[in-house]
Amino acid sequence: MPKINDSVTDCSHYRLRCVHCGADYPANPFRLQCDQPHAPSLLRTVYRTQQLTIRPHLPGIFRFLDWLPADHFLAGGGKPITYQSTHLARRLGLEQLYISFNGYWPERAANLLTGSFKELEAPSVLARVPEHHRRTLVVASAGNTGRAFAHICSSLARSLYLVIPEKNLDAIWSTSKFYPGVRLIVVSDGGDYADAIALAQQIGQLDGFFPEGGAANVARRDGMGLTVLDAVTTLGQIPAHYFQAVGSGTGGISAWEANQRLLQDGRFGNQTMQLHLAQNSPFSPMVDAWKRGSRTLVARREGVTKAQINQVSAKVLTNRSPAYAIAGGVYDALTQTGGQMYAVTNSAAVRARRLFKELEGIDISPSAGIATAALLQAAEANALKKTDCILLNITSGGTERIRQDYALHYLAPRMAFSPQEIRSGSALRHIEQQLLSV
């Protein structure tokens, strides 16, 4: 099992490496891409310590600090929990089904108060930034990521500009009051996640701001990869199969990267996890490309895409520009792991959510229902052996319990802009005028 040590390292414990060309860069909290002239590629963290050391007296996710690109740790926060399923496993005829539960379930000591594994990536990203850095972080979100960043930034009294689609406004809540420096901007008039990303990118280029970076931010990926680290260090072995729902694909990439580090560690076996990644039909661009054997996403008219997005129940999975084709992205992760992708209907997800709550005893989100439905598909198709070690990532759950135990606070938007205003640049000009008047 991992060694235990309570000392804190600094950011010299990692470097950045381009997946495409292998170029190495020193630790830098703001570097998001390689400088070399080649096709788009992710950077990846390379840690000085190949064997994972657990630090049990550090809070939350920072027990895994050696494999996080952070130069300090943050107080408070929760972590994933891993447990063996009994009732769902019996229903599916599986002997080694394990659940990575990321949410609120006090009976199992699950204390992510935003109900989502995005609460793993937010502190990892924030701890990568120097403590006295003065520029303001800019984040685009379809819901869960924004809720996590708004909650964590408020607890730390850090400024944040958050951009989300107006139709996802009810996703931005907290169990405590929001810090005044956390500002919410919504995309109105039917705008979606892609429009929010576009506006966030514009704001992130202004003086005094910096972009979070999405899938390109190694801290985001390594934070989400903690679901696998927690599971493997709990079980003492690497699972054979890993199930998760994906929107940007970042969670699937994170699981793959964590698996690679654990193989280098050498103490948990030589298993490469087969990735089983799912999307909510009819909006399933990565599934469609993967089934075609293509690295390129299928091009669709914007009107068709938005109509599909409006039909799905798991709104947080509706990223029109996922990290699929990029070097080190979802396509490579699936190829290297012999992975599978699943398109899951709303009705199948509802059935899976009801089954999980009935058998496991806790509510799960629509996106977690998509992942559970994919597991049901695989089990019903006899694609899994009953003795296989399987990890199901419940990326968000327990929000019904949160509402029972806490009074929720909702973040009111400061500004709203249409997709047309974003494309024309008038939204950015308005924001610049607001900043000058402060």
QUIGI-V444842 format. One record per residue. N is the residue number from 1. RES is the residue in one small letter. SS is DSSP state (H for helix, E for strand, C for the rest). PSI is psi in whole degrees, -180 to 180 (999 if undefined). NEAR is the number of other C-alpha atoms within 12 Angstrom. Layout:
n:N res:RES ss:SS psi:PSI near:NEAR
n:N res:RES ss:SS psi:PSI near:NEAR
//
This chain:
n:1 res:m ss:C psi:163 near:21
n:2 res:p ss:C psi:148 near:28
n:3 res:k ss:E psi:157 near:19
n:4 res:i ss:E psi:132 near:19
n:5 res:n ss:C psi:142 near:19
n:6 res:d ss:C psi:1 near:19
n:7 res:s ss:C psi:161 near:19
n:8 res:v ss:C psi:132 near:27
n:9 res:t ss:C psi:169 near:26
n:10 res:d ss:C psi:-176 near:25
n:11 res:c ss:H psi:-3 near:30
n:12 res:s ss:H psi:-1 near:26
n:13 res:h ss:H psi:3 near:25
n:14 res:y ss:E psi:163 near:31
n:15 res:r ss:E psi:172 near:29
n:16 res:l ss:E psi:138 near:35
n:17 res:r ss:E psi:133 near:29
n:18 res:c ss:E psi:128 near:32
n:19 res:v ss:C psi:-34 near:30
n:20 res:h ss:C psi:-53 near:24
n:21 res:c ss:C psi:-9 near:23
n:22 res:g ss:C psi:5 near:22
n:23 res:a ss:C psi:136 near:23
n:24 res:d ss:E psi:144 near:23
n:25 res:y ss:E psi:146 near:26
n:26 res:p ss:E psi:162 near:24
n:27 res:a ss:C psi:130 near:31
n:28 res:n ss:C psi:117 near:28
n:29 res:p ss:C psi:-14 near:36
n:30 res:f ss:C psi:-2 near:31
n:31 res:r ss:C psi:126 near:30
n:32 res:l ss:C psi:-10 near:29
n:33 res:q ss:C psi:167 near:34
n:34 res:c ss:C psi:148 near:27
n:35 res:d ss:C psi:-13 near:21
n:36 res:q ss:C psi:149 near:18
n:37 res:p ss:C psi:92 near:12
n:38 res:h ss:C psi:-179 near:17
n:39 res:a ss:C psi:157 near:17
n:40 res:p ss:C psi:139 near:23
n:41 res:s ss:E psi:147 near:31
n:42 res:l ss:C psi:150 near:40
n:43 res:l ss:E psi:157 near:42
n:44 res:r ss:E psi:144 near:45
n:45 res:t ss:E psi:138 near:46
n:46 res:v ss:E psi:115 near:34
n:47 res:y ss:E psi:144 near:33
n:48 res:r ss:C psi:-37 near:26
n:49 res:t ss:C psi:115 near:25
n:50 res:q ss:C psi:-26 near:23
n:51 res:q ss:C psi:129 near:25
n:52 res:l ss:C psi:130 near:33
n:53 res:t ss:E psi:125 near:31
n:54 res:i ss:E psi:137 near:31
n:55 res:r ss:C psi:86 near:24
n:56 res:p ss:C psi:-17 near:20
n:57 res:h ss:C psi:0 near:19
n:58 res:l ss:C psi:151 near:26
n:59 res:p ss:C psi:146 near:22
n:60 res:g ss:H psi:-127 near:32
n:61 res:i ss:H psi:-16 near:45
n:62 res:f ss:H psi:1 near:42
n:63 res:r ss:H psi:-21 near:39
n:64 res:f ss:H psi:31 near:44
n:65 res:l ss:H psi:-33 near:44
n:66 res:d ss:H psi:-27 near:43
n:67 res:w ss:H psi:34 near:47
n:68 res:l ss:C psi:140 near:52
n:69 res:p ss:C psi:60 near:45
n:70 res:a ss:C psi:146 near:42
n:71 res:d ss:C psi:2 near:30
n:72 res:h ss:C psi:170 near:30
n:73 res:f ss:C psi:160 near:36
n:74 res:l ss:C psi:147 near:31
n:75 res:a ss:C psi:152 near:20
n:76 res:g ss:C psi:-169 near:23
n:77 res:g ss:C psi:162 near:35
n:78 res:g ss:C psi:-167 near:38
n:79 res:k ss:C psi:170 near:47
n:80 res:p ss:C psi:158 near:48
n:81 res:i ss:E psi:149 near:42
n:82 res:t ss:E psi:130 near:33
n:83 res:y ss:E psi:159 near:30
n:84 res:q ss:E psi:128 near:26
n:85 res:s ss:C psi:140 near:27
n:86 res:t ss:C psi:-58 near:20
n:87 res:h ss:H psi:-46 near:22
n:88 res:l ss:H psi:-41 near:31
n:89 res:a ss:H psi:-43 near:31
n:90 res:r ss:H psi:-41 near:18
n:91 res:r ss:H psi:-36 near:21
n:92 res:l ss:H psi:-4 near:31
n:93 res:g ss:C psi:33 near:23
n:94 res:l ss:C psi:133 near:29
n:95 res:e ss:C psi:-23 near:22
n:96 res:q ss:E psi:61 near:29
n:97 res:l ss:E psi:122 near:38
n:98 res:y ss:E psi:145 near:39
n:99 res:i ss:E psi:126 near:45
n:100 res:s ss:E psi:107 near:44
n:101 res:f ss:E psi:124 near:45
n:102 res:n ss:E psi:95 near:49
n:103 res:g ss:E psi:-149 near:45
n:104 res:y ss:E psi:117 near:40
n:105 res:w ss:E psi:81 near:35
n:106 res:p ss:H psi:-31 near:23
n:107 res:e ss:H psi:-22 near:13
n:108 res:r ss:H psi:16 near:23
n:109 res:a ss:C psi:33 near:20
n:110 res:a ss:E psi:115 near:34
n:111 res:n ss:E psi:39 near:33
n:112 res:l ss:C psi:104 near:43
n:113 res:l ss:C psi:-4 near:45
n:114 res:t ss:C psi:-3 near:47
n:115 res:g ss:C psi:21 near:46
n:116 res:s ss:E psi:151 near:47
n:117 res:f ss:C psi:-4 near:52
n:118 res:k ss:H psi:-18 near:49
n:119 res:e ss:H psi:-8 near:45
n:120 res:l ss:H psi:-37 near:52
n:121 res:e ss:H psi:-33 near:48
n:122 res:a ss:H psi:-51 near:47
n:123 res:p ss:H psi:-31 near:47
n:124 res:s ss:H psi:-44 near:47
n:125 res:v ss:H psi:-45 near:45
n:126 res:l ss:H psi:-34 near:48
n:127 res:a ss:H psi:-14 near:34
n:128 res:r ss:H psi:-23 near:38
n:129 res:v ss:C psi:135 near:34
n:130 res:p ss:C psi:143 near:23
n:131 res:e ss:C psi:-35 near:19
n:132 res:h ss:C psi:19 near:12
n:133 res:h ss:C psi:136 near:18
n:134 res:r ss:C psi:-16 near:15
n:135 res:r ss:C psi:156 near:24
n:136 res:t ss:E psi:132 near:30
n:137 res:l ss:E psi:142 near:38
n:138 res:v ss:E psi:128 near:44
n:139 res:v ss:E psi:135 near:48
n:140 res:a ss:E psi:144 near:46
n:141 res:s ss:E psi:155 near:48
n:142 res:a ss:C psi:-2 near:40
n:143 res:g ss:C psi:-76 near:43
n:144 res:n ss:H psi:-44 near:46
n:145 res:t ss:H psi:-45 near:47
n:146 res:g ss:H psi:-42 near:50
n:147 res:r ss:H psi:-42 near:48
n:148 res:a ss:H psi:-46 near:45
n:149 res:f ss:H psi:-41 near:48
n:150 res:a ss:H psi:-41 near:51
n:151 res:h ss:H psi:-49 near:46
n:152 res:i ss:H psi:-43 near:41
n:153 res:c ss:H psi:-38 near:39
n:154 res:s ss:H psi:-41 near:31
n:155 res:s ss:H psi:-26 near:29
n:156 res:l ss:H psi:-1 near:27
n:157 res:a ss:C psi:47 near:20
n:158 res:r ss:C psi:144 near:30
n:159 res:s ss:C psi:150 near:31
n:160 res:l ss:E psi:138 near:42
n:161 res:y ss:E psi:119 near:44
n:162 res:l ss:E psi:131 near:50
n:163 res:v ss:E psi:125 near:53
n:164 res:i ss:E psi:161 near:51
n:165 res:p ss:E psi:141 near:44
n:166 res:e ss:H psi:-35 near:34
n:167 res:k ss:H psi:-12 near:26
n:168 res:n ss:H psi:16 near:38
n:169 res:l ss:H psi:-34 near:31
n:170 res:d ss:H psi:-5 near:23
n:171 res:a ss:H psi:-11 near:34
n:172 res:i ss:C psi:88 near:40
n:173 res:w ss:E psi:168 near:36
n:174 res:s ss:E psi:158 near:36
n:175 res:t ss:C psi:-6 near:31
n:176 res:s ss:C psi:170 near:23
n:177 res:k ss:C psi:148 near:25
n:178 res:f ss:C psi:144 near:31
n:179 res:y ss:C psi:137 near:26
n:180 res:p ss:C psi:-25 near:22
n:181 res:g ss:C psi:-3 near:24
n:182 res:v ss:E psi:111 near:36
n:183 res:r ss:E psi:136 near:36
n:184 res:l ss:E psi:130 near:41
n:185 res:i ss:E psi:134 near:40
n:186 res:v ss:E psi:151 near:43
n:187 res:v ss:E psi:116 near:39
n:188 res:s ss:E psi:-171 near:27
n:189 res:d ss:C psi:43 near:17
n:190 res:g ss:C psi:10 near:25
n:191 res:g ss:C psi:151 near:36
n:192 res:d ss:C psi:-168 near:43
n:193 res:y ss:H psi:-39 near:42
n:194 res:a ss:H psi:-38 near:34
n:195 res:d ss:H psi:-39 near:39
n:196 res:a ss:H psi:-41 near:46
n:197 res:i ss:H psi:-44 near:39
n:198 res:a ss:H psi:-44 near:38
n:199 res:l ss:H psi:-41 near:44
n:200 res:a ss:H psi:-38 near:41
n:201 res:q ss:H psi:-39 near:30
n:202 res:q ss:H psi:-46 near:30
n:203 res:i ss:H psi:-38 near:36
n:204 res:g ss:H psi:-17 near:30
n:205 res:q ss:C psi:-7 near:21
n:206 res:l ss:C psi:153 near:24
n:207 res:d ss:C psi:136 near:17
n:208 res:g ss:C psi:2 near:20
n:209 res:f ss:E psi:161 near:26
n:210 res:f ss:E psi:144 near:30
n:211 res:p ss:E psi:144 near:37
n:212 res:e ss:C psi:-41 near:43
n:213 res:g ss:C psi:-11 near:32
n:214 res:g ss:H psi:-138 near:35
n:215 res:a ss:H psi:-23 near:42
n:216 res:a ss:H psi:-14 near:38
n:217 res:n ss:C psi:114 near:38
n:218 res:v ss:H psi:-29 near:49
n:219 res:a ss:H psi:-37 near:46
n:220 res:r ss:H psi:-48 near:45
n:221 res:r ss:H psi:-43 near:45
n:222 res:d ss:H psi:-30 near:49
n:223 res:g ss:H psi:-45 near:47
n:224 res:m ss:H psi:-28 near:46
n:225 res:g ss:C psi:-10 near:43
n:226 res:l ss:H psi:-21 near:52
n:227 res:t ss:H psi:-41 near:51
n:228 res:v ss:H psi:-41 near:55
n:229 res:l ss:H psi:-44 near:48
n:230 res:d ss:H psi:-43 near:43
n:231 res:a ss:H psi:-48 near:37
n:232 res:v ss:H psi:-41 near:41
n:233 res:t ss:H psi:-22 near:33
n:234 res:t ss:H psi:-44 near:26
n:235 res:l ss:H psi:-27 near:28
n:236 res:g ss:C psi:9 near:21
n:237 res:q ss:C psi:159 near:33
n:238 res:i ss:C psi:128 near:38
n:239 res:p ss:C psi:159 near:41
n:240 res:a ss:C psi:-30 near:33
n:241 res:h ss:E psi:146 near:43
n:242 res:y ss:E psi:123 near:51
n:243 res:f ss:E psi:133 near:49
n:244 res:q ss:E psi:148 near:52
n:245 res:a ss:E psi:146 near:49
n:246 res:v ss:C psi:146 near:49
n:247 res:g ss:C psi:-63 near:48
n:248 res:s ss:C psi:-19 near:41
n:249 res:g ss:C psi:-4 near:46
n:250 res:t ss:H psi:-38 near:44
n:251 res:g ss:H psi:-40 near:47
n:252 res:g ss:H psi:-43 near:52
n:253 res:i ss:H psi:-42 near:52
n:254 res:s ss:H psi:-43 near:42
n:255 res:a ss:H psi:-42 near:49
n:256 res:w ss:H psi:-46 near:48
n:257 res:e ss:H psi:-40 near:42
n:258 res:a ss:H psi:-41 near:43
n:259 res:n ss:H psi:-44 near:41
n:260 res:q ss:H psi:-40 near:32
n:261 res:r ss:H psi:-39 near:37
n:262 res:l ss:H psi:-33 near:39
n:263 res:l ss:H psi:-40 near:25
n:264 res:q ss:H psi:-34 near:22
n:265 res:d ss:H psi:-46 near:28
n:266 res:g ss:C psi:-4 near:20
n:267 res:r ss:C psi:-1 near:23
n:268 res:f ss:C psi:18 near:29
n:269 res:g ss:C psi:-178 near:23
n:270 res:n ss:C psi:28 near:18
n:271 res:q ss:C psi:128 near:27
n:272 res:t ss:C psi:118 near:31
n:273 res:m ss:C psi:132 near:40
n:274 res:q ss:E psi:123 near:34
n:275 res:l ss:E psi:132 near:44
n:276 res:h ss:E psi:101 near:48
n:277 res:l ss:E psi:140 near:52
n:278 res:a ss:E psi:150 near:51
n:279 res:q ss:E psi:163 near:49
n:280 res:n ss:E psi:110 near:46
n:281 res:s ss:C psi:142 near:38
n:282 res:p ss:C psi:0 near:30
n:283 res:f ss:C psi:93 near:37
n:284 res:s ss:C psi:61 near:41
n:285 res:p ss:H psi:-37 near:42
n:286 res:m ss:H psi:-39 near:45
n:287 res:v ss:H psi:-45 near:37
n:288 res:d ss:H psi:-44 near:28
n:289 res:a ss:H psi:-43 near:26
n:290 res:w ss:H psi:-41 near:32
n:291 res:k ss:H psi:-28 near:21
n:292 res:r ss:C psi:-6 near:15
n:293 res:g ss:C psi:25 near:19
n:294 res:s ss:C psi:142 near:20
n:295 res:r ss:C psi:-11 near:27
n:296 res:t ss:C psi:132 near:23
n:297 res:l ss:C psi:146 near:25
n:298 res:v ss:C psi:127 near:23
n:299 res:a ss:C psi:133 near:15
n:300 res:r ss:C psi:153 near:16
n:301 res:r ss:C psi:146 near:11
n:302 res:e ss:H psi:-39 near:15
n:303 res:g ss:H psi:-41 near:14
n:304 res:v ss:H psi:-45 near:16
n:305 res:t ss:H psi:-46 near:27
n:306 res:k ss:H psi:-34 near:24
n:307 res:a ss:H psi:-40 near:19
n:308 res:q ss:H psi:-43 near:28
n:309 res:i ss:H psi:-40 near:35
n:310 res:n ss:H psi:-14 near:27
n:311 res:q ss:H psi:-19 near:21
n:312 res:v ss:C psi:153 near:31
n:313 res:s ss:C psi:-29 near:29
n:314 res:a ss:C psi:79 near:43
n:315 res:k ss:H psi:-28 near:42
n:316 res:v ss:H psi:-9 near:44
n:317 res:l ss:H psi:13 near:51
n:318 res:t ss:C psi:60 near:43
n:319 res:n ss:C psi:120 near:40
n:320 res:r ss:C psi:-14 near:36
n:321 res:s ss:C psi:66 near:32
n:322 res:p ss:C psi:164 near:35
n:323 res:a ss:C psi:67 near:37
n:324 res:y ss:C psi:-58 near:41
n:325 res:a ss:C psi:-25 near:31
n:326 res:i ss:C psi:145 near:31
n:327 res:a ss:E psi:129 near:29
n:328 res:g ss:C psi:6 near:37
n:329 res:g ss:C psi:-160 near:38
n:330 res:v ss:H psi:-42 near:48
n:331 res:y ss:H psi:-46 near:38
n:332 res:d ss:H psi:-40 near:30
n:333 res:a ss:H psi:-44 near:39
n:334 res:l ss:H psi:-41 near:38
n:335 res:t ss:H psi:-46 near:27
n:336 res:q ss:H psi:-24 near:21
n:337 res:t ss:H psi:3 near:28
n:338 res:g ss:C psi:38 near:22
n:339 res:g ss:C psi:173 near:31
n:340 res:q ss:E psi:155 near:37
n:341 res:m ss:E psi:151 near:44
n:342 res:y ss:E psi:136 near:38
n:343 res:a ss:E psi:123 near:38
n:344 res:v ss:E psi:129 near:40
n:345 res:t ss:C psi:163 near:31
n:346 res:n ss:H psi:-43 near:30
n:347 res:s ss:H psi:-38 near:22
n:348 res:a ss:H psi:-36 near:31
n:349 res:a ss:H psi:-41 near:36
n:350 res:v ss:H psi:-45 near:28
n:351 res:r ss:H psi:-43 near:25
n:352 res:a ss:H psi:-40 near:33
n:353 res:r ss:H psi:-43 near:36
n:354 res:r ss:H psi:-41 near:25
n:355 res:l ss:H psi:-42 near:25
n:356 res:f ss:H psi:-45 near:38
n:357 res:k ss:H psi:-40 near:25
n:358 res:e ss:H psi:-43 near:16
n:359 res:l ss:H psi:-35 near:20
n:360 res:e ss:H psi:-24 near:30
n:361 res:g ss:C psi:17 near:22
n:362 res:i ss:C psi:148 near:31
n:363 res:d ss:C psi:149 near:34
n:364 res:i ss:E psi:160 near:42
n:365 res:s ss:C psi:168 near:43
n:366 res:p ss:H psi:-41 near:41
n:367 res:s ss:H psi:-40 near:45
n:368 res:a ss:H psi:-31 near:53
n:369 res:g ss:H psi:-35 near:43
n:370 res:i ss:H psi:-45 near:51
n:371 res:a ss:H psi:-42 near:50
n:372 res:t ss:H psi:-39 near:52
n:373 res:a ss:H psi:-37 near:45
n:374 res:a ss:H psi:-41 near:43
n:375 res:l ss:H psi:-43 near:49
n:376 res:l ss:H psi:-43 near:34
n:377 res:q ss:H psi:-47 near:29
n:378 res:a ss:H psi:-41 near:30
n:379 res:a ss:H psi:-42 near:27
n:380 res:e ss:H psi:-25 near:17
n:381 res:a ss:C psi:5 near:12
n:382 res:n ss:C psi:35 near:15
n:383 res:a ss:C psi:-4 near:21
n:384 res:l ss:C psi:141 near:28
n:385 res:k ss:C psi:146 near:20
n:386 res:k ss:C psi:-22 near:22
n:387 res:t ss:C psi:-2 near:17
n:388 res:d ss:C psi:144 near:26
n:389 res:c ss:E psi:119 near:32
n:390 res:i ss:E psi:135 near:44
n:391 res:l ss:E psi:121 near:45
n:392 res:l ss:E psi:118 near:49
n:393 res:n ss:E psi:105 near:52
n:394 res:i ss:E psi:95 near:50
n:395 res:t ss:E psi:-19 near:51
n:396 res:s ss:E psi:135 near:50
n:397 res:g ss:E psi:166 near:43
n:398 res:g ss:C psi:12 near:39
n:399 res:t ss:H psi:-29 near:35
n:400 res:e ss:H psi:-40 near:24
n:401 res:r ss:H psi:-39 near:29
n:402 res:i ss:H psi:-44 near:31
n:403 res:r ss:H psi:-27 near:21
n:404 res:q ss:H psi:-36 near:14
n:405 res:d ss:H psi:-18 near:15
n:406 res:y ss:C psi:151 near:18
n:407 res:a ss:C psi:128 near:17
n:408 res:l ss:C psi:146 near:25
n:409 res:h ss:E psi:134 near:23
n:410 res:y ss:E psi:142 near:24
n:411 res:l ss:C psi:122 near:34
n:412 res:a ss:C psi:137 near:27
n:413 res:p ss:C psi:145 near:26
n:414 res:r ss:C psi:-33 near:21
n:415 res:m ss:E psi:158 near:23
n:416 res:a ss:E psi:138 near:34
n:417 res:f ss:E psi:146 near:36
n:418 res:s ss:E psi:161 near:28
n:419 res:p ss:H psi:-36 near:29
n:420 res:q ss:H psi:-41 near:21
n:421 res:e ss:H psi:-34 near:23
n:422 res:i ss:H psi:-47 near:33
n:423 res:r ss:H psi:-34 near:22
n:424 res:s ss:H psi:-16 near:16
n:425 res:g ss:C psi:-5 near:20
n:426 res:s ss:H psi:-30 near:19
n:427 res:a ss:H psi:-46 near:30
n:428 res:l ss:H psi:-40 near:30
n:429 res:r ss:H psi:-39 near:20
n:430 res:h ss:H psi:-43 near:21
n:431 res:i ss:H psi:-41 near:28
n:432 res:e ss:H psi:-40 near:21
n:433 res:q ss:H psi:-39 near:13
n:434 res:q ss:H psi:-41 near:13
n:435 res:l ss:H psi:-39 near:15
n:436 res:l ss:H psi:-29 near:12
n:437 res:s ss:H psi:-12 near:8
n:438 res:v ss:C psi:999 near:7
//
